[in-house]
Amino acid sequence: MVDEQRRMLDIPASLMKNGKPFHQPLSQAALSALRSLPSYKNKSGLVFENQQHPGQPVESNDWWFERAKKLASVTDFHWHDIRHDGASKLVQRGVSLQKVASLLSHRSLVMAWRYSHLAPEQMHADIELISGIHCTKTAPKLNANIQHTQYKAVTA
């Protein structure tokens, strides 16, 4: 499922929770890490080979993840938290919510919206784009008589 030429990880719909195929771009660092794995070097066809049953895929990451948490004295941390951390870092670096939703295979932007508060400076930069189009740097001067007349018309 790793396509080195395209630098993509392709997961078929049958293995995905939402029933849709998933295509994840791979960074150069991810490809280097994959290439360093014994199973990848041996061309076994598996990225992670089951140590107890050679030739079979790993069914779960729990065996090492739970052990690593215990050794590090880490509690209340879950595998899915890594996904949230990655999404948060993308948003903090200016990646659009639409791209974050696509990278995480969210079905809608609503799922990615939870990360929007992490990039307030990006919202300021975006609003500056609008202000450069239609706005002036000084407020218009209003005629006091016009304001008073408009107020009377509304309250009458």
N, C-alpha and C positions, 0 to 999 in steps of 0.2 A: 504494500500500500504506500510505500515511500517511492516517489518518483524524483530521483536526483536531478534529472535534466530540467524538470520544471520547478524543482525545489518545493514540492507539494506533498502533503500527506493526504491521501484519499481514503476516506472511510465510507464503506457502502451503507446504504439506507438500513439494511438489516441489522447493523450493529449500533445504530443511533437511536436514542431515546425518542426523538421526535419523528422517526421513520423517514427522514430525508438524508440523502448522502451529504457528507461533510468534506470540504476541501480546505485544508489548513496550509497557508504558506509557511515555509520553513526558513528560518534565518541561517546564515552561514555557520553560526555557533551551534545551532541545533543539528545541522548536517554533520559537523565535525564530531559532535558528541555521539551521534548514531554510528558513524564510521568507526568509532573507538570501541564499540561493544563487541565482545567475542563472537556473539551469534551473527552479527553483521559481517564481521571479518571472515567468518567461516562459511558465509553464503548459505546459512541454514534456511533462509526464507522467513525467519522470524526476527522481529526486532528484539523482543525479550523472550528468551527461552526459559521454560520451566525447569528449574534445577532438580526438582524431585522426579520429573517425568520428561527426560530429554526428548526433543522433537515435538513436544506439545507447547502450546502458547501459555503464557502466564494468565491465569484467570482473574487475579486481583492484585492490587498494589498493597493490600493490607499487611502482608507478611513483613515487609520492610518498613512501611510507613509507621505502623503502630510501634515497632521496635525503635525506630529513630526518635519518635516522640517521647518514648519512655526514657531512652538514654539521655535526651536533652532536657528532661523534666518539663516537658511542654504539655499542658492540659487544654482542653476546650479548643482544639485546633483540628480542622477537618480538611480532607483532600480538596474539597470544593473551595475552601478559603484561598487557595493558591490562584484559582481562576479569578476570584474577586480582586485579589491583589494585582494581578496582571492587568485587568481591565482598568483599575484605578490608576495605575501607572501610565497606561496609554492615554487616558483622558488628561492627566496632569501634564503630559508632554504635548498636548494640543491635538491629539488624534480626535477626529469628529465622532460623535455618538453613532452616526450611521456606520462608520468604519468599524467601530468597536462592536456594534451589534452584528455586523457581518463576520468579523473575526471569531466571535464567540458563538456564532450560529444561532443568535436569538431570532425568534419568529417575528418579532416586531421591535420598533424603537422604544416601546414602553419599557422593556426589560433593561435596555441600556440607559434609560433616563435616570435611573437611580444613581448614576455616576456623575451627573451633570454638575452637582454642587462642588465637585473637586477641581473645577477649572474656572473660577470666577474671573481671572485675568483674561481668559479667552473670550468670555462674554463681553468684557469691556472692549477688547480689540474688535470684536464683531460689531458692537454698537458704533464704534468709531467709523467703521466702513459706511454705515448708514448716514451718520452725521456729515460726512464729507460730501455726500450727494446733494442733500436738500437743506442743510442748516446753515445759519449764520452764527457768528460768535457773540452777537449782542441780541438781546430781546428787542422786539419792535416796540416803539413808543406808542402808547394808546392815548387817544383823546378822552379825557375824563367825561366829557358830555356824552360821548357815544356809549361808554360803559354804563353811565347812569340811566340812559334811555333804554338800553338793552335790559337792565335789571328791572325797570318798571314794567316793561313789556312782559317779562316772564312772570312777575308777581301779580299782574292785574287780572 
